[in-house]
Amino acid sequence: MKQIFLSALVATFCLGTSAAAKDPSDVHPPKPSTVLEELLRDAHKKLSQQKKKKLSNEVLDSLFGKLHNAKSKQVAILLANAIWKIWSRSGSPTADLLLAQGERAMLAGNQRIAISILSTVIDQYPDFVEARNKRATAYFLAFDYDNSISDINEVLKREPRHFGALSGLGLIYHRLGKNKKALASFRRALAIHPFLDDAQKAVKSLAGDIEQDI
């Protein structure tokens, strides 16, 4: 990626030099110091984003460790809420705002609008995991289970510990009558967040049904 960036930069400078006689605006090219300052600002911004991402990952690792070992439901809820807050921050105010708008549309029952808004976020920020998770939810509410599962799989590729996505996957499989897969998904969610009430109830019910079938 760095090599591509440098090649593009060199090509830009070369084109600027060869086109000087044709384009009057190139008679006074930017001062080297100005170009260097812009490059340094961009590099610092990227470095800051990397540091923030690294810090968020370190905090998430700590929170997940504590959540797994939580001794009470109250503590688990506090830890899970902290994790959700981190997941909901993309690093871009615009993406965060669009995510909130998508959530509001979803809660209002406007799934088509929610999917459209969240798709815009995902197109611009493909690694924003929570945007995919929210779109998976909107697809689920629109009874589009295939697209919901597709989004959930993308979420789990990027964040295998996403207990919300795992619970959603279990719910979809249950509705599709794939109870063994549903049970496995709910159990995976509980291995991460042991105090998920709905997942606990689902595991108890599904395990009983599967044992009776056997």
C-alpha positions as CSV (number, residue, x, y, z in Angstrom):
1,M,0.0,0.0,0.0
2,K,2.9,2.4,0.8
3,Q,4.5,1.6,-2.5
4,I,1.3,2.4,-4.4
5,F,1.0,5.7,-2.5
6,L,4.6,6.7,-3.3
7,S,4.2,5.7,-6.9
8,A,1.0,7.8,-7.2
9,L,2.8,10.7,-5.6
10,V,5.8,10.5,-7.9
11,A,3.5,10.2,-10.9
12,T,1.6,13.3,-9.8
13,F,4.7,15.3,-9.5
14,C,5.9,14.2,-12.9
15,L,2.7,15.0,-14.6
16,G,2.7,18.4,-13.0
17,T,6.1,19.1,-14.4
18,S,5.4,18.0,-17.9
19,A,2.1,19.9,-18.1
20,A,3.5,23.2,-16.8
21,A,3.6,24.9,-20.2
22,K,-0.1,24.0,-20.8
23,D,-1.6,24.8,-17.5
24,P,-0.9,28.4,-16.1
25,S,-1.9,27.2,-12.6
26,D,1.2,25.0,-12.6
27,V,3.6,28.0,-13.1
28,H,3.7,28.5,-9.3
29,P,3.6,25.0,-7.8
30,P,3.2,24.5,-4.1
31,K,6.3,25.1,-2.0
32,P,8.1,22.0,-0.9
33,S,7.6,23.0,2.7
34,T,3.8,23.2,2.2
35,V,3.6,19.8,0.5
36,L,5.7,18.3,3.3
37,E,3.5,19.9,6.0
38,E,0.4,18.4,4.4
39,L,2.0,15.0,4.1
40,L,3.1,15.2,7.8
41,R,-0.4,16.2,8.9
42,D,-2.0,13.3,6.9
43,A,0.6,10.9,8.4
44,H,-0.1,12.2,12.0
45,K,-3.8,11.8,11.5
46,K,-3.4,8.2,10.3
47,L,-1.1,7.5,13.2
48,S,-3.5,9.0,15.7
49,Q,-6.3,6.8,14.2
50,Q,-4.1,3.8,14.5
51,K,-3.3,4.6,18.2
52,K,-7.0,5.1,18.9
53,K,-7.9,1.8,17.3
54,K,-5.2,0.0,19.1
55,L,-6.3,1.5,22.4
56,S,-9.9,0.5,21.7
57,N,-8.9,-3.0,21.0
58,E,-6.9,-3.2,24.2
59,V,-9.9,-1.9,26.2
60,L,-12.2,-4.4,24.4
61,D,-9.9,-7.3,25.2
62,S,-10.0,-6.3,28.9
63,L,-13.8,-5.8,28.9
64,F,-14.4,-9.2,27.3
65,G,-12.1,-10.9,29.8
66,K,-14.0,-9.4,32.7
67,L,-17.4,-10.2,31.0
68,H,-16.5,-13.8,30.6
69,N,-15.6,-14.1,34.2
70,A,-18.4,-11.9,35.6
71,K,-20.0,-13.2,38.8
72,S,-23.3,-11.3,38.6
73,K,-25.8,-10.2,36.1
74,Q,-25.5,-6.5,37.1
75,V,-21.7,-6.5,36.5
76,A,-22.1,-8.3,33.2
77,I,-24.7,-5.7,32.0
78,L,-22.4,-2.8,32.8
79,L,-19.5,-4.5,31.0
80,A,-21.7,-5.4,28.0
81,N,-22.9,-1.8,27.8
82,A,-19.4,-0.5,27.8
83,I,-18.5,-2.9,24.9
84,W,-21.6,-1.7,22.9
85,K,-20.5,1.9,23.3
86,I,-17.1,1.1,21.9
87,W,-18.6,-0.9,19.0
88,S,-20.9,2.1,18.2
89,R,-17.9,4.5,17.6
90,S,-16.5,4.4,14.1
91,G,-14.0,7.2,14.6
92,S,-16.0,9.3,12.1
93,P,-18.7,11.7,13.4
94,T,-20.5,11.4,10.1
95,A,-20.6,7.6,10.3
96,D,-21.7,7.7,13.9
97,L,-24.5,10.2,13.0
98,L,-25.7,8.0,10.2
99,L,-25.7,4.9,12.4
100,A,-27.9,6.7,14.9
101,Q,-30.3,7.7,12.1
102,G,-30.4,4.2,10.8
103,E,-31.2,2.9,14.3
104,R,-34.0,5.5,14.6
105,A,-35.5,4.4,11.3
106,M,-35.3,0.8,12.3
107,L,-37.1,1.4,15.6
108,A,-39.8,3.4,13.8
109,G,-40.4,0.4,11.6
110,N,-38.9,1.9,8.5
111,Q,-36.6,-1.0,7.6
112,R,-36.1,0.0,3.9
113,I,-34.9,3.5,5.0
114,A,-32.7,2.0,7.7
115,I,-31.1,-0.5,5.3
116,S,-30.4,2.3,2.8
117,I,-28.8,4.6,5.5
118,L,-26.7,1.8,6.9
119,S,-25.7,0.6,3.4
120,T,-24.3,4.1,2.8
121,V,-22.2,3.9,6.0
122,I,-20.9,0.4,5.1
123,D,-20.0,1.5,1.6
124,Q,-17.9,4.4,3.0
125,Y,-16.6,2.6,6.2
126,P,-16.6,-1.2,5.3
127,D,-14.8,-2.0,8.6
128,F,-17.3,-0.4,10.8
129,V,-18.6,-3.6,12.3
130,E,-21.6,-2.2,14.2
131,A,-23.1,-0.7,11.0
132,R,-23.2,-4.2,9.5
133,N,-24.7,-5.6,12.7
134,K,-27.4,-3.0,12.7
135,R,-28.1,-3.6,9.0
136,A,-28.3,-7.3,9.8
137,T,-31.0,-6.5,12.4
138,A,-32.9,-4.3,9.9
139,Y,-32.8,-7.2,7.3
140,F,-34.0,-9.6,10.0
141,L,-36.9,-7.3,10.9
142,A,-37.8,-7.1,7.2
143,F,-37.8,-10.9,7.1
144,D,-34.8,-11.0,4.7
145,Y,-33.0,-13.7,6.5
146,D,-30.4,-14.5,3.7
147,N,-29.1,-10.9,3.7
148,S,-29.2,-10.8,7.5
149,I,-27.1,-14.0,7.8
150,S,-24.7,-12.6,5.2
151,D,-24.1,-9.4,7.2
152,I,-23.8,-11.4,10.5
153,N,-21.1,-13.6,8.9
154,E,-19.2,-10.4,7.9
155,V,-19.6,-9.1,11.5
156,L,-18.2,-12.3,13.0
157,K,-15.2,-12.3,10.6
158,R,-14.2,-8.9,12.0
159,E,-15.4,-9.5,15.6
160,P,-15.9,-13.1,16.5
161,R,-16.9,-12.1,20.0
162,H,-20.0,-10.1,18.9
163,F,-22.5,-11.8,21.2
164,G,-25.3,-9.7,19.8
165,A,-24.6,-11.0,16.2
166,L,-24.4,-14.6,17.5
167,S,-27.7,-14.2,19.3
168,G,-29.3,-12.8,16.2
169,L,-27.9,-15.7,14.2
170,G,-29.4,-18.2,16.7
171,L,-32.8,-16.5,16.4
172,I,-32.7,-16.7,12.6
173,Y,-31.8,-20.3,12.6
174,H,-34.5,-21.0,15.0
175,R,-37.1,-19.3,12.8
176,L,-35.8,-21.3,9.9
177,G,-36.2,-24.5,11.8
178,K,-32.5,-25.2,12.0
179,N,-32.5,-25.8,15.7
180,K,-29.1,-27.5,16.0
181,K,-27.4,-24.5,14.4
182,A,-29.5,-22.2,16.5
183,L,-28.4,-24.0,19.7
184,A,-24.8,-23.8,18.7
185,S,-25.0,-20.0,18.0
186,F,-26.7,-19.3,21.3
187,R,-24.1,-21.3,23.2
188,R,-21.3,-19.4,21.4
189,A,-23.0,-16.2,22.6
190,L,-23.2,-17.4,26.2
191,A,-19.6,-18.4,26.2
192,I,-18.8,-14.8,25.6
193,H,-21.6,-13.1,27.6
194,P,-22.9,-15.7,30.2
195,F,-25.8,-13.6,31.4
196,L,-27.8,-13.1,28.2
197,D,-31.3,-13.9,29.4
198,D,-32.8,-14.7,26.0
199,A,-29.9,-16.9,25.0
200,Q,-30.1,-18.8,28.2
201,K,-33.8,-19.4,27.7
202,A,-33.3,-20.4,24.1
203,V,-30.5,-22.9,25.0
204,K,-32.7,-24.5,27.7
205,S,-35.7,-24.8,25.3
206,L,-33.8,-25.9,22.2
207,A,-31.7,-28.4,24.1
208,G,-34.8,-30.0,25.5
209,D,-36.5,-30.1,22.1
210,I,-33.4,-31.7,20.4
211,E,-33.1,-34.3,23.2
212,Q,-36.8,-35.3,22.7
213,D,-36.3,-35.6,19.0
214,I,-33.4,-38.0,19.6
